[in-house]
Amino acid sequence: MKVLNFGSCNIDYVYSVDHIVVPGETTASYDLELFCGGKGLNQSIAAAKAGAEVFHAGCIGNDGQILRNTLSENGVDVSNLRTVNAKNGHAIIQVNKNGENSILLYSGSNEMITEEYIDEVLEKFSPEDILLLQNEISNIGYIIKKAYSKGISVVLNPAPFDEKIKTIDFKMLSFVILNEVEAKGLTGKEQPEEIVRYMRENYPELRMVLTLGKKGCIYADKNQTLYHPAFEVEAIDTTAAGDTFIGYFLASISKQKTYYDAIKIASAASALAVSKKGASPSIPFEEEVEKALGFLKPYNVDRTEYVREQINCFFDKSIKTARLSDLAKELNYSENYTGELIKRITDKTFSQILQEKRCALAAKLLRETELPIEEIISKTGYQNKSFFRQKFQEMYKQTPYQYRKTINK
């Protein structure tokens, strides 16, 4: 499985400052460094360092040979990279003493991606491959449509987020990987559980990874929600944190790792990246990440809402067959600890939640369908009709028959 990254290549001018400049302010920097960057280049290098077979496509300017060399030196295939007669894209980056950054982009050569060039590149790839995109080049809408028509899995990192992203048909995507700012722009929601719910309701076939900075990250699809905390490190420069995460996540997927392992590995790689200066130079190699997983410690954050969402998702998809042991496997905990965790978070036992969920589904079917009660009992996972009727009456103070009759009056 090959990874094609149709992405940007920038020259980064990184200014070290005491604090990020505010409107109307003039301040001096105490250092200036030049790095190869751009979300596209960074993500390609991250995926290649993580062991994936990576091909980079995009346009560099006459002054961009250093970018071609950097990609190649880091194991990225550059046979599809095109040089155009223009100034290369670049970024002006301020990094403050806390490692936070502010970035100003000039697109330059990155805006010279033509449909003819796109067709030429995509002709070399097949449905077994993965296409990675960001929002720093031109014609991403056309690239998505063309790749979708060829059956290629499309992964979008909608960064930087702007109105162009809202014109994309997200139903053509296989994955979207985004942070909280991008997620709010897309969904209008701020809370992680609300973002997950919005994406699941509007794009049920789309798989999503939501990065939350020090709070960790979430993987979600229509069947499951997985959470992993961020690892604790001293932040020096966060410039390539997200790009490193994405590259390592994609490399893990291309190597058939589980989604939980993929976000765990990506989280570790991202933690190592923020502990060094620069963009692409800060991206760790696969061997460094494997070693770091043995000693990195996660931030101590409140997981309540994330675990609650995982529990709800589990019951929604497994209502007929739900068992505590299966939920424990999904949460990566022992069965005993999972039972205790559920009780602590919800103040209810696993069995109590299961009965509530099953009865709620039965009530919904009684309201919205004409299904016989015996069939509803089967759909909700009950084996014993008398037990179902007992539990339903305890919850709704009516028998199922009485409930349907009252609702339909």
N, C-alpha and C positions, 0 to 999 in steps of 0.2 A: 504494500500500500504506500503510494507516494503522496507527499504533501506539496501542493502547489500554492505558493503565496503570491497573489497578485497585489503587491503592496508598494508603499512609499520607500524612498531612500533619501535621507536628509543628511546634511552636514550640521551638527549641533555645536553652537557656540554657548558654552556653559559659563555663566558668571556667578561666582561665589559672593553672596551678599549677607549682610547682617539680618535683613528682613526683606520680604518681597515689596518692591516699589508700589506705592499707591498713587492714584491720579493726582497730578500736580506736583509730585515730589521728584527731586533729583538727588541721587545718592551715588556714592562711589562703590565699585566692587573691589574686593581685595585679591581676586584671582580670575583668570580667564583660561579656559581649556577648550580644545577642539576635539570633538568626538564624531564618529560615524553613528548616525541614528536614523530616526524615522520609525514609526510603529511597524511598518512592513519589514524593514531590515532587522530591527531588534527581534521581532517574532520569528523570522526565518533563522537567525543565528541561535535563538533559544531552542527551537525545535531540532536544529541540527546538532547542537551540543547535547541535547537530550537523547540523541541516537536515532532520530527519524531521517528518512531519505527526503531531502527538501530541495525544491526547485523554486527559484525566485524569478518572477516576471515583474517588469516595471520599467520606467524610463529614468535614466540619469542624464545630467547635462554634460557639457564639454569639460566642466571642472569636477566631474564626479568619479574619475577613475579610482580614487581611493576607496570609494564605496564598493565598486566591483571587486577590488582586491580584498577588501575586508570580508565580504561575503564568501568569496572563494577560499580564503585562508581559514575560515571557520567551518568549512565542509559543506557549503551551500552550492548547488549547481546553478551557474549563472549563464547558461547557454541561451536562455530566453530573455535575458536582460538587454534592453535596447538603449543605445546612446543617441540622444537627439541634440540638435543645434539650439541650445538654450541654457540659461543659468540653472544650476541644480537647485532643488528645493532645500531650504535650510530652516533651522529653528534657533531662536534666541531663548535661552533657558536661564532663569534665575533660580538658584538653590540657596535657601537660607540656612542658618546655623542649626536648625532642627531637622534638616534633610527634606523639607517641603519644597515643592517647586512651582514655578509659573512659566508657561510656555507660549511663545508667539511663533506662529508658523508662516513661512512663505512657500507656496506650493511649487512654483517654478516648473521643472521638468515633470513633476508628478501629475500635472494637469494635462499631459500630452499623450494620454492613453487613447488610441483610436480603436474603432470597432474592427477595422481590418487586422490590426495587431492582436486584438483579443481573440478573434477567430483563429488566427494563425497559431497562437499559443495553446488554446483549449483543444485544438485538433490533436494534440500530442498526448492528451490525458483521457482516462476512461472512468466508468462508473465505480471502479474499485478504489479510486483515488479521492483525496480530500482537497477542496479548494478553500483557502483562508483569505478573508478580505477585511480591510479596515476602511475608514472613511477619509483617507488622505490622498486618494487618487481620483481621477475623473472616470466617468462611465461605469461606476460600480453597479448601477441598475442593469445595464446591458450585460455586464459580466455575469451577474446572478441569473438572468433569464437564459443566457446562452448555456451556462453550466447546468442549470436545472433541466433544460431540454435534452442535454446529453446524459442525464442521470447521475451527475457528479454531486457528491455530498458537499453542501456549501456551509461554511462556518463564518459568521459575521461578528466582528468586534466593532460595534457602531460608535467608534471614537475617532475624532471628536464628534459629539452629537450635534446635529443641526437639522434644519428643515428637510434636507435631502434624504435623511434617514426615514422620514415619515412617508416618503413616496415609494419605499421599497415594499414589495410583497413578501411579508415574513413567512407566508405559507410555502415559499420556495426554499426556505432555509432548513437545514438539518439541525444546526446549533446556533445559538446566540450567546456570546460571552461578553458581559457588560458589568460596569460598576454601578454604585448607587446613583451617581449623577446621571449617567446615561439611562438607567432604568427609570428614573423619575421623568426624564424627558420623553421616554417612550410610553410609559404607562400612566403618568400623573400621580403615581403612588410613591410613598416614602418608606413605609414599613416593609421589611423583607417578606413577611408572610402575605401582605397585600399584593406585592409585586409578583410573587409566585402564583397567587390565586388568579390575578389578572392574566398572566401569560398562559396559565393552564386553561382558563376559560376561553380565551380568544384564539390561542394557537395550540390546541391540544396535542398536535403531533410534533411540536417544536421542543427540542431539549435545550435547557438553559443552564448557564453557570453565572451566578451572581457573586461578585467579589465585594467584600465588605471591609477592606482595610484590616485594621487590628482586630476587628470582630470576626474575621474568618471568611468563609465562602460557603455557598450553597449550590448544589447540583439539583435540578428538578426536571422531571418529565411528567407525563400523565399518570405514571404508575408509582413514582417514588420521589421522596425529598431526602437528600443527604446533606449533612453539615460537617464541616471540618474547621476547627479553630485556626487562627493564624499562629505562627511560631514567634517566640519572643527573641528579638535581636535589637541591637542598637542601630537605629536608622541613621545612615550617613547621607544617602541620596536615593530618593524614591522614584527617580526618573523612569527606570526600566522595570519597575516592579510588576505592573500589569502585563507588559509584553513578555516578560520572563514566565509569568504564570501561564499565559495563553500558549506560548511555545511548548512548554513542558506538558501542559494538559493535552494538547493535540498529539504530541509525540507519544504519550502514554496510550491515547486512544488508537493511534495507528499501530501500536504494538499489542492491541487487544487486551489491555489492562481493564480492570473494573472501573466504574466511574468513581467509586470511593477512593481507590488507590490513585486514580488520576488526579483528583483534587488534593489529595494528601501530598503527593510528589510535587505537584505544581506549587503548593503552599510553601513547601520547604525550599524549592528553588527560588521563589520570590523573596523569601526571607533572607537568603544568602545574597541576593542581588542588591537589596536595599542597604546592606552593610558595607558596600563599596561605592566608590565614585564612578560617575559616567553612566552611559547607557549600555551599549553592546559590551564594553570591557567588563562590566559588572556581572554579566550573565555567567553563572557557574557551569561547569561541565558535569555530565551525568555522574561521574565517579564522586565528585564533591557532594552532590546531593544525596547519593546513597550513604555516604559516611555521615552526613549531617543528620539524616533521619535517626541515627543512633543516639544523638545527644541533644538535638533541639527540643525545647520545651514549649508547649502551647501557652498562649496568653490565658489567664484565668478570667474568662468572660461568662456572662449569664447565658446559658443555652436554652432557657425555658421555652421561649417562643419557637425556636427552631425545632426542638424536640416535640413540642405540641403539634407543630405542622407535620412532622414526620409521622406521628401517631395518627393524626386525622387522615393523612394520605393512605396509610397502611389499611385502616378500616374501610376507607372508600373503595379500595381496589380488591380487598380480600374479605368482604362482608360475609360470604358464605362459608369460607374455610379458615377464618382468622384464628390463629393460635399464638399464645404468648411466646412460644419458642421461635416462631417465624419472625415476629417483631424484634425479638432479641438479636437475631442474626442481622436484620437490617440496621439496627442501631449499633452493632458491634459491641454488645454488652452480654453479660451472662443473663440467664433467664431470671434468676433471683433479683439481680440488680435492676433489670428492666421493670419487673413488677413493682419494686420499691420506688423507682423513678416515676412511673406512671401515677402511683398513689400520691407522691409528693407534688407533682406538677398539677394534677387534675383533682386531687382529693377523692378519687374514685379508683376502684380496682379495675383490672383488665376486663373481668367478667361484666362488671356494671356498665362500662363503656360499650362493650359489645352488645349487650341487651338493648341499651339506649339507641345505638346506631341501627340495629336490626329492626326495632320497633318503629323508628323514625322512617326507615325505608318502606316498611309495610304501610305506614300511614300515608306516605306519599303515593304509593301505588293504589291504595284505596281511594284517595282523592282524585287521582288523575287518570286512572284506567278502569276498565270493566273486568279485569282479570278475576277469575274465581278465587276465593279466599285460600283454597288449597294450593293453588299455583303461587300465590303471593307468599304463603308459608315456605314453599320450596325455594323461591327466589331469594328469600332473606336468610336462608341457611338453617332454619329450624328443622329438626327431625321429629320432634314430638309436638303434635298439634295442640294438645292440652296445655303444655308448657308455654307455647307461644301465646295462646289465648290468655293465660294467667298473667304473663309479663306485659302484654299489651293493655290489659285492663288495669293493671297496677299503674301504668304510665299515663294512660289517657282516660281513666275512669269510665270506660265504656268497652263493650266487646267490639271486635272488629266489625261485625255486622251492624251494630248500633252506630259506630263511628261513621261508616259509609253512608248509612241512611240519614244521619244528621247532617253531614256535609252536603249531601245531594238534595236537601230540601229547597 
